[in-house]
Amino acid sequence: GLSDQQRTKYQYIRREYRRALEKAEEQNEYINHNRRFKINRILSDKIFNREEAYHYITERYNPSISFAVDELQIQYNLYQQLTPKQRKIWMQNCVK
């Protein structure tokens, strides 16, 4: 099990995770609000604008990528709090 100090750190790390998740959800809301307009503009042009399409796709998926990086950093922070024995168990159970 976790020590009291590890448990306290874990609770802090979980709060970081919730904040990262909320941030990603807010970014996705903003992007989804403008999504239909941007897709319509891309599809309606007489010539396919690859640069505009690339910009749209980048903007669309960037929050997901940012969240994935935040999530990995949170896992890293948690992993750093573990003892060598706990790290071994973590790797066996969480990294497949």
One Martini backbone bead per residue (centre of mass of N, CA, C, O) as a GRO file, in nm:
protein
   96
    1GLY     BB    1   0.102   0.033   0.002
    2LEU     BB    2   0.057   0.352   0.091
    3SER     BB    3   0.173   0.610   0.226
    4ASP     BB    4   0.088   0.903   0.358
    5GLN     BB    5   0.265   1.071   0.168
    6GLN     BB    6   0.175   0.934  -0.095
    7ARG     BB    7  -0.127   0.992  -0.064
    8THR     BB    8  -0.105   1.298  -0.069
    9LYS     BB    9   0.032   1.315  -0.346
   10TYR     BB   10  -0.188   1.166  -0.502
   11GLN     BB   11  -0.413   1.373  -0.451
   12TYR     BB   12  -0.268   1.600  -0.597
   13ILE     BB   13  -0.241   1.455  -0.872
   14ARG     BB   14  -0.546   1.420  -0.918
   15ARG     BB   15  -0.603   1.722  -0.935
   16GLU     BB   16  -0.430   1.768  -1.184
   17TYR     BB   17  -0.592   1.584  -1.367
   18ARG     BB   18  -0.862   1.735  -1.350
   19ARG     BB   19  -0.753   2.000  -1.469
   20ALA     BB   20  -0.662   1.881  -1.739
   21LEU     BB   21  -0.941   1.779  -1.823
   22GLU     BB   22  -1.090   2.051  -1.816
   23LYS     BB   23  -0.912   2.191  -2.025
   24ALA     BB   24  -0.973   1.996  -2.259
   25GLU     BB   25  -1.280   2.041  -2.261
   26GLU     BB   26  -1.273   2.343  -2.323
   27GLN     BB   27  -1.122   2.322  -2.591
   28ASN     BB   28  -1.328   2.136  -2.732
   29GLU     BB   29  -1.569   2.325  -2.718
   30TYR     BB   30  -1.450   2.550  -2.890
   31ILE     BB   31  -1.394   2.380  -3.143
   32ASN     BB   32  -1.684   2.266  -3.186
   33HIS     BB   33  -1.820   2.539  -3.236
   34ASN     BB   34  -1.632   2.586  -3.517
   35ARG     BB   35  -1.633   2.329  -3.695
   36ARG     BB   36  -1.863   2.352  -3.905
   37PHE     BB   37  -1.766   2.609  -4.039
   38LYS     BB   38  -1.484   2.505  -4.130
   39ILE     BB   39  -1.574   2.262  -4.296
   40ASN     BB   40  -1.754   2.415  -4.491
   41ARG     BB   41  -1.527   2.591  -4.607
   42ILE     BB   42  -1.346   2.363  -4.714
   43LEU     BB   43  -1.572   2.215  -4.893
   44SER     BB   44  -1.664   2.486  -5.063
   45ASP     BB   45  -1.429   2.519  -5.206
   46LYS     BB   46  -1.295   2.498  -5.524
   47ILE     BB   47  -1.024   2.453  -5.367
   48PHE     BB   48  -0.814   2.265  -5.200
   49ASN     BB   49  -0.693   2.362  -4.876
   50ARG     BB   50  -0.435   2.225  -4.720
   51GLU     BB   51  -0.355   2.434  -4.507
   52GLU     BB   52  -0.635   2.466  -4.378
   53ALA     BB   53  -0.672   2.167  -4.310
   54TYR     BB   54  -0.425   2.141  -4.131
   55HIS     BB   55  -0.512   2.354  -3.927
   56TYR     BB   56  -0.771   2.219  -3.841
   57ILE     BB   57  -0.651   1.948  -3.745
   58THR     BB   58  -0.460   2.064  -3.539
   59GLU     BB   59  -0.675   2.211  -3.370
   60ARG     BB   60  -0.853   1.959  -3.314
   61TYR     BB   61  -0.604   1.767  -3.177
   62ASN     BB   62  -0.433   1.926  -2.967
   63PRO     BB   63  -0.586   1.879  -2.698
   64SER     BB   64  -0.535   1.572  -2.695
   65ILE     BB   65  -0.230   1.590  -2.691
   66SER     BB   66  -0.201   1.767  -2.441
   67PHE     BB   67  -0.342   1.569  -2.251
   68ALA     BB   68  -0.150   1.331  -2.291
   69VAL     BB   69   0.093   1.480  -2.174
   70ASP     BB   70  -0.028   1.546  -1.900
   71GLU     BB   71  -0.082   1.252  -1.822
   72LEU     BB   72   0.213   1.159  -1.835
   73GLN     BB   73   0.315   1.356  -1.617
   74ILE     BB   74   0.137   1.245  -1.391
   75GLN     BB   75   0.251   0.960  -1.397
   76TYR     BB   76   0.536   1.045  -1.337
   77ASN     BB   77   0.481   1.175  -1.060
   78LEU     BB   78   0.380   0.916  -0.933
   79TYR     BB   79   0.621   0.729  -0.989
   80GLN     BB   80   0.829   0.905  -0.819
   81GLN     BB   81   0.679   0.816  -0.534
   82LEU     BB   82   0.785   0.539  -0.561
   83THR     BB   83   0.904   0.254  -0.495
   84PRO     BB   84   1.071   0.007  -0.640
   85LYS     BB   85   0.848  -0.203  -0.587
   86GLN     BB   86   0.608  -0.028  -0.688
   87ARG     BB   87   0.719   0.015  -0.973
   88LYS     BB   88   0.708  -0.277  -1.063
   89ILE     BB   89   0.403  -0.308  -1.028
   90TRP     BB   90   0.320  -0.079  -1.213
   91MET     BB   91   0.447  -0.194  -1.474
   92GLN     BB   92   0.286  -0.463  -1.472
   93ASN     BB   93  -0.015  -0.317  -1.460
   94CYS     BB   94   0.011  -0.032  -1.652
   95VAL     BB   95   0.230  -0.153  -1.859
   96LYS     BB   96   0.152  -0.310  -2.189
   0.00000   0.00000   0.00000
